[in-house]
């Protein structure tokens, strides 16, 4: 097991902070998330500047994210939890890297429940035997903390047993229900929805709380503005926060600061455009890069490989 990415079972207190992100270039930042030993899906491709393909609720069938095409059976659909995606994946070949996308996942496989935190670089999942089944819920940027009970910064670049975050008895009960039932995906989805309802009730009851509140309208507005490439100072003013406050809010909600989240979301957009067959120069212009060379540098810095390699691997 990759100990750099996976936290061994233990108390929640052992998680701690994984370090303050400084919004610099280099390793920080990310791209579209793909397979997770199960799979980590990339958002739907956009076929033109501002025009997103797909209807949001349809099953994507066998359209696999990068790193899985022709090597796995991957399917996803919109979850009943707004903003989340429910996915299934059956291993059918060598594992491919997981690319950061700002999302977090709750994954069930072979009786284990695992949390995948927001990544800052490519992650190669552990190899799994052919036919290994994985089921997961992928949460939109900012959704995960209320589900897992810790700020996103504490999960950055980690794969954590759910029992490190939730009461062990609750995790055993959930795993047992998923293993015994005929619809484990529905069990997982219903459990998360119930947990978020309880979190919302606690928030409504008063200011005292020991876990992050549900994704707020402010968090959603920040993610949407950064996805559009708005400057950090402008975003801070729009949500009535100082820039330092915005940075702290982003670390807790997304796992990294606003500049890095902008890079993550911009690359997700660029990868979708490139998959549609758009020429790289047009991808750079539509996704918000200064030029094609800027796109190439960001792809290499954040994904660890050129765009052509990413597309060639699926």
C-alpha positions as CSV (number, residue, x, y, z in Angstrom):
1,X,0.0,0.0,0.0
2,X,1.3,3.5,-0.9
3,X,2.1,4.9,2.6
4,X,2.6,8.4,1.1
5,X,-1.0,8.6,0.1
6,X,-2.8,6.3,2.6
7,X,-3.2,6.9,6.3
8,X,-3.1,3.8,8.4
9,X,-6.1,3.2,10.8
10,X,-5.9,5.3,13.9
11,X,-7.5,8.1,15.8
12,X,-8.9,11.1,14.0
13,X,-6.4,13.3,15.9
14,X,-3.6,11.7,14.0
15,X,-4.7,13.4,10.8
16,X,-3.5,16.9,11.8
17,X,-2.8,19.5,9.2
18,X,-0.9,18.4,6.1
19,X,0.8,21.8,5.7
20,X,-0.1,25.2,4.6
21,X,-0.4,25.6,0.8
22,X,1.2,28.8,-0.4
23,X,-0.4,29.2,-3.9
24,X,2.9,29.0,-5.7
25,X,3.7,27.3,-8.9
26,X,5.3,23.9,-9.3
27,X,3.6,20.9,-7.7
28,X,0.6,22.7,-6.2
29,X,-2.5,22.7,-8.4
30,X,-4.2,20.1,-10.3
31,X,-6.2,18.7,-13.1
32,X,-9.2,16.4,-13.8
33,X,-9.5,13.5,-11.4
34,X,-9.5,10.0,-12.8
35,X,-9.8,6.5,-11.5
36,X,-9.2,5.7,-7.9
37,X,-8.4,2.0,-7.8
38,X,-12.0,2.7,-8.2
39,X,-12.3,5.7,-10.3
40,X,-12.1,9.4,-9.9
41,X,-14.0,11.0,-12.8
42,X,-13.3,14.1,-14.7
43,X,-16.3,16.5,-15.1
44,X,-18.0,16.4,-18.5
45,X,-16.1,17.7,-21.4
46,X,-16.8,21.2,-22.7
47,X,-16.9,21.4,-26.5
48,X,-16.6,25.2,-26.8
49,X,-15.9,28.3,-24.8
50,X,-18.6,28.4,-22.3
51,X,-20.6,25.5,-23.8
52,X,-20.7,22.4,-21.7
53,X,-21.6,19.1,-23.2
54,X,-24.0,16.7,-21.4
55,X,-27.3,17.2,-19.6
56,X,-26.0,16.7,-16.1
57,X,-28.2,13.8,-15.2
58,X,-27.6,11.2,-17.8
59,X,-25.6,8.1,-17.1
60,X,-22.3,8.5,-19.0
61,X,-22.2,4.8,-19.9
62,X,-18.8,3.5,-20.8
63,X,-17.2,6.9,-21.3
64,X,-14.3,6.6,-18.9
65,X,-12.1,9.3,-17.5
66,X,-8.5,9.7,-18.5
67,X,-6.4,6.8,-17.3
68,X,-9.2,4.2,-17.7
69,X,-10.5,4.1,-21.2
70,X,-10.2,0.6,-22.6
71,X,-8.8,-0.6,-19.3
72,X,-11.9,-0.5,-17.1
73,X,-15.6,-0.3,-17.0
74,X,-16.6,3.0,-15.6
75,X,-20.0,4.5,-15.2
76,X,-21.4,7.6,-13.4
77,X,-24.6,9.4,-12.9
78,X,-25.8,12.5,-11.1
79,X,-26.4,11.8,-7.4
80,X,-29.6,12.7,-5.6
81,X,-27.2,14.9,-3.5
82,X,-26.9,18.0,-5.6
83,X,-23.5,18.6,-7.0
84,X,-22.2,15.0,-6.3
85,X,-21.7,12.2,-8.8
86,X,-22.3,8.5,-8.0
87,X,-19.8,6.2,-9.9
88,X,-19.0,2.6,-10.3
89,X,-15.8,1.1,-11.7
90,X,-14.6,-2.5,-12.4
91,X,-10.9,-3.0,-12.8
92,X,-9.9,-4.4,-16.2
93,X,-6.3,-3.5,-16.7
94,X,-3.3,-1.6,-15.3
95,X,-4.0,1.3,-12.9
96,X,-3.8,4.8,-14.3
97,X,-2.9,7.9,-12.5
98,X,-5.5,9.9,-10.6
99,X,-5.3,13.6,-11.5
100,X,-6.4,16.3,-9.1
101,X,-9.7,18.1,-9.6
102,X,-10.5,19.7,-6.3
103,X,-13.0,16.9,-5.5
104,X,-13.1,14.4,-2.7
105,X,-14.5,10.9,-2.8
106,X,-16.0,8.3,-0.5
107,X,-15.1,4.9,-2.0
108,X,-16.3,1.4,-1.2
109,X,-14.4,-1.7,-2.5
110,X,-13.9,-5.2,-1.2
111,X,-15.6,-4.4,2.1
112,X,-13.5,-1.3,2.8
113,X,-14.5,2.3,3.0
114,X,-11.9,4.8,2.0
115,X,-11.8,8.6,1.7
116,X,-9.8,10.2,-1.1
117,X,-8.8,13.8,-0.3
118,X,-8.1,16.6,-2.8
119,X,-4.8,16.0,-4.6
120,X,-2.1,18.4,-5.6
121,X,-0.4,16.1,-8.1
122,X,-1.0,12.8,-9.9
123,X,-1.6,9.7,-7.7
124,X,-1.1,6.1,-8.9
125,X,-3.7,3.8,-7.2
126,X,-2.7,0.5,-5.8
127,X,-3.0,-2.4,-8.3
128,X,-6.3,-4.4,-8.0
129,X,-7.2,-7.8,-9.5
130,X,-9.2,-7.7,-12.7
131,X,-12.9,-7.4,-12.0
132,X,-12.5,-5.7,-8.6
133,X,-15.6,-3.5,-8.1
134,X,-15.5,0.0,-6.7
135,X,-18.4,2.3,-5.9
136,X,-17.9,5.9,-5.0
137,X,-19.5,9.2,-4.4
138,X,-17.5,12.1,-5.8
139,X,-18.3,15.4,-4.0
140,X,-18.1,18.8,-5.7
141,X,-15.3,21.1,-4.4
142,X,-16.3,22.3,-0.9
143,X,-18.8,19.5,-0.3
144,X,-16.6,16.9,1.4
145,X,-15.7,18.5,4.7
146,X,-19.3,18.3,6.0
147,X,-19.5,14.6,5.0
148,X,-16.2,13.6,6.5
149,X,-16.2,15.9,9.5
150,X,-12.8,17.5,9.0
151,X,-11.5,20.5,6.9
152,X,-10.4,19.6,3.4
153,X,-6.8,20.7,4.2
154,X,-6.5,17.8,6.6
155,X,-7.2,15.3,3.8
156,X,-5.0,16.8,1.1
157,X,-3.0,14.2,-0.8
158,X,-4.2,11.4,1.6
159,X,-6.2,8.2,1.2
160,X,-7.8,7.8,4.7
161,X,-9.9,4.9,6.1
162,X,-13.3,6.2,6.8
163,X,-13.0,4.7,10.3
164,X,-10.4,7.4,11.0
165,X,-13.1,10.0,10.5
166,X,-16.4,8.4,11.5
167,X,-17.2,6.3,14.6
168,X,-15.9,2.8,13.9
169,X,-19.2,1.1,14.7
170,X,-21.0,3.3,12.2
171,X,-18.4,2.5,9.5
172,X,-18.8,-1.3,10.2
173,X,-22.5,-1.0,10.0
174,X,-22.4,0.9,6.7
175,X,-19.9,-1.6,5.2
176,X,-22.0,-4.5,6.3
177,X,-25.2,-3.0,4.7
178,X,-23.3,-2.3,1.5
179,X,-21.9,-5.9,1.3
180,X,-25.3,-7.5,2.2
181,X,-27.6,-5.5,0.0
182,X,-28.4,-5.6,-3.6
183,X,-27.9,-1.9,-4.1
184,X,-24.8,-0.8,-2.3
185,X,-24.6,2.4,-4.3
186,X,-28.0,3.4,-3.0
187,X,-27.0,2.6,0.6
188,X,-23.9,4.7,0.3
189,X,-25.9,7.6,-1.2
190,X,-28.7,7.5,1.4
191,X,-26.1,7.4,4.3
192,X,-24.3,10.5,3.1
193,X,-27.6,12.4,2.5
194,X,-28.7,11.5,6.0
195,X,-25.4,12.7,7.4
196,X,-25.6,16.0,5.6
197,X,-29.1,16.5,6.9
198,X,-27.9,16.0,10.4
199,X,-25.1,18.5,9.8
200,X,-27.6,21.0,8.5
201,X,-29.8,20.5,11.6
202,X,-26.8,21.1,13.9
203,X,-25.9,24.2,12.1
204,X,-29.4,25.5,12.3
205,X,-29.6,24.7,16.0
206,X,-26.8,27.1,17.0
207,X,-23.2,28.4,16.3
208,X,-21.5,25.7,18.5
209,X,-20.2,22.8,16.4
210,X,-17.3,20.4,16.3
211,X,-17.5,19.6,12.5
212,X,-17.5,21.7,9.3
213,X,-21.0,22.9,8.3
214,X,-22.6,21.9,5.0
215,X,-21.3,23.6,1.8
216,X,-22.5,27.2,2.0
217,X,-23.7,29.5,-0.6
218,X,-20.5,31.5,-0.1
219,X,-18.4,28.4,-0.7
220,X,-20.3,27.6,-3.9
221,X,-20.0,31.3,-5.0
222,X,-16.2,31.2,-4.5
223,X,-15.8,28.0,-6.5
224,X,-18.0,29.4,-9.3
225,X,-16.1,32.7,-9.5
226,X,-12.7,31.0,-9.4
227,X,-13.8,28.6,-12.1
228,X,-14.6,31.6,-14.3
229,X,-11.0,32.8,-13.6
230,X,-11.9,35.9,-11.5
231,X,-9.0,37.5,-9.7
232,X,-8.6,36.6,-6.0
233,X,-9.1,40.2,-4.8
234,X,-12.3,40.4,-6.8
235,X,-13.6,37.2,-5.4
236,X,-12.8,38.2,-1.9
237,X,-14.8,41.5,-2.3
238,X,-17.7,39.6,-3.9
239,X,-18.1,37.3,-0.9
240,X,-17.3,40.0,1.7
241,X,-14.0,38.5,2.9
242,X,-10.5,39.8,3.2
243,X,-8.0,38.0,1.0
244,X,-6.4,36.3,4.0
245,X,-9.9,35.2,5.2
246,X,-10.6,33.9,1.7
247,X,-7.4,31.9,1.7
248,X,-8.2,30.3,5.0
249,X,-11.8,29.6,3.8
250,X,-10.5,27.9,0.7
251,X,-8.0,25.7,2.6
252,X,-10.8,24.5,4.8
253,X,-13.4,24.0,2.1
254,X,-11.3,22.9,-0.9
255,X,-7.9,21.8,0.5
256,X,-5.8,24.5,-1.1
257,X,-5.9,28.2,-1.6
258,X,-7.8,30.2,-4.2
259,X,-5.0,30.5,-6.8
260,X,-4.4,26.8,-6.8
261,X,-8.1,26.0,-7.0
262,X,-8.2,28.3,-10.0
263,X,-5.4,26.3,-11.6
264,X,-7.2,23.0,-10.8
265,X,-10.5,24.1,-12.3
266,X,-8.9,25.6,-15.3
267,X,-7.0,22.4,-16.1
268,X,-10.2,20.3,-15.7
269,X,-11.8,22.6,-18.3
270,X,-8.8,22.4,-20.6
271,X,-8.6,18.6,-20.5
272,X,-12.3,18.4,-21.4
273,X,-11.8,20.7,-24.4
274,X,-8.7,18.8,-25.5
275,X,-10.7,15.5,-25.3
276,X,-13.3,16.9,-27.6
277,X,-10.7,17.3,-30.3
278,X,-10.2,21.0,-30.1
279,X,-6.7,22.2,-31.2
280,X,-4.4,23.0,-28.3
281,X,-4.1,26.7,-29.2
282,X,-7.9,27.0,-29.0
283,X,-8.0,25.0,-25.8
284,X,-5.5,27.5,-24.3
285,X,-7.6,30.5,-25.3
286,X,-11.0,29.0,-24.2
287,X,-9.7,27.6,-20.9
288,X,-8.1,30.9,-19.9
289,X,-4.3,30.4,-20.4
290,X,-2.1,33.1,-21.7
291,X,-1.1,31.0,-24.7
292,X,-0.4,27.4,-25.8
293,X,3.0,27.4,-24.1
294,X,1.4,28.4,-20.8
295,X,-1.1,25.5,-21.2
296,X,1.8,23.1,-21.8
297,X,3.7,24.3,-18.8
298,X,0.7,24.0,-16.5
299,X,-0.2,20.5,-17.8
300,X,3.3,19.2,-17.3
301,X,3.7,20.9,-13.9
302,X,0.4,19.6,-12.5
303,X,-0.2,16.3,-14.2
304,X,3.4,15.2,-14.6
305,X,3.0,14.5,-18.3
306,X,2.2,16.4,-21.5
307,X,-1.4,16.7,-22.7
308,X,-0.7,14.3,-25.6
309,X,0.3,11.6,-23.1
310,X,-2.8,12.2,-21.0
311,X,-5.1,12.0,-24.0
312,X,-3.2,9.0,-25.4
313,X,-3.8,7.1,-22.1
314,X,-7.5,7.5,-22.3
